[in-house]
Amino acid sequence: MSSHRGASRRPSLPSFLSGLGRAPGASGPDGSAGPRPRPMVRLKSPREITLMRDAGRVVAKALAEARKLAVPGATTADMDEAVAAVFREHDAQPLFLGYPCSTKGKPPFPAVICSSVNEHVVHGIPNKRPLREGDVVSIDTGCKVGGWCGDSAVTLAIGAIPPDVQKLLDVTSETLALAIRAMGRCRYWSEVASLMEQYVKSQGFHVIEKFVGHGIGQDMHEEPQVPNFVSKALRKNDIRLEPGIVLAVEPMVAMGTKDVRTLDDGWTVETKDRRPSAHFEHTIAMTPEGPRVLTLLED
């Protein structure tokens, strides 16, 4: 589940971006070599990362079950129940169910998945409307196992979808893969965010800026906030990519405008121009050997 601002084969970096990611130990993106201010981040030990991997495997298995239902005629309520069944099987605590709403007077989140269809970006509530050929649906879920959290999302095509929408899904997925790859060669998150933002723009799409990724550990939302774009605030309070940091990285990409609005239910966020968007996410731990994706069925 994304934080309000305020997997396929990992591709190599596109050639026009390959020189922008510095290896660990290089100066920061502003050219300085000295330390920078950063959010207070609790680093995880190797043992704690292993425990988080247990939660990540359950999340990955749950998303695999939801993927089986990505067919015309199925419903997002069906997907919600399939994910809930996986969580029950593994004695996993759903992270989204009952999560309090940031809008005063609105109810807590009522499901174990966020299911966001077509122009809905994030935090969509599952329902019984049959999915139709040509829809796309983002499924985002998380759970806690043994006191540690995992969080992941995927956007699925329902049957055949238009080529431009398929490109949107491909670019968003590749943006996440690019970020994971870049985390192994960059020292600061702002360098990774710059690569993500430039790649999305080079493909004719837009990074949604109102919602961002986040740190994760014993709580679903921990410091730091993890944007998919560069801002003055990020450069001022950059995130050092050091062993022990664990991030939920989740690019959200729009076909048209990056501007969004929240619907009357207090949860569902849609693009203002009502054109499609896509959302992919993994929980990623930095280790001495490099980035490790925790929300996969297999390492």
C-alpha positions, 0 to 999 in steps of 0.5 A: 500500500502506497504512502501518501506524499507530504516480476519479470527479468530485470532489464539493464539500464537504457543506454541513454541513462547508463552513465547516470547511476554511480557506483557505491562510494561515488559522490552524491548527485549534487557532486558533494562527497560529504554526508547528507541529512537523511530521515531516521531509518532503522536498518535491519540485520541479516536475520531480520531481513531473512524473517521479512523474506518469509512474509515476502514469500506469502505475499508473492504466493497470494499475488500468484493466486490473484493472477489466476483470476485475471480473466473476463468474468472474474471479480476483484472480490474473488481476488480478495477472497483468494488472497485472504485464503492464502493469508489464513493458510500461512497464519499471516496477518493482512496489513490492509484490512482495517487500516485507518483512513486519512479522510476524517469520517471515512471507514477503515479499509475493508479488504485484504487487497487494494484492487484498482481498475483502469483509471483507478491508481491505488487503494481501490476497494474490491467489488463484485463487478465482473472484469471485462476484456480490455480492463487492467487491474492493479492488485496491491497487498501485504501481510505480516508473518512473525512480526515482519511485513511484506508488501507488493503490487502487480498490474494485470491485463484482463484478456487482450488490451490495447497496445498503448495500454500494454506499453504502459504496463511494460514501462511501469514494470520495467521502471521497477526492475530498473530501480532494483538494478540501479540500487546496486550501483547508486549510493543515494535514492535520488539517483535511482529516482532520477533514473526512474523519472527520466525513463518514464518520461522518455516513454511518453508517460508520467510519474504520479507524484502524490503517492510514493513508496516507503520504508517497511519492517515491523510496521508497513509504513516506516521512514523514509518516504520513497518517491519515484521522482526527484524533488528539492525535498528529496535532495535535502533529505536523501536516502543512503542506500546502505546494507540493512535498509529495506524499502517498498519501491512502487512506481505508479505511472499514468498514461495521461495526466499525473494529477489524481483525486480521491473518490467519495469512498475516501480510498479510491484514487483515480487519474483526473483525466480518467485514463489508465494507470499502472502500479508495480511494487516490491519489497527490497532489502539492501545487503552487502551483496546488493539489492535483494527482492523479498517479495518473490516466490523464489530468490 
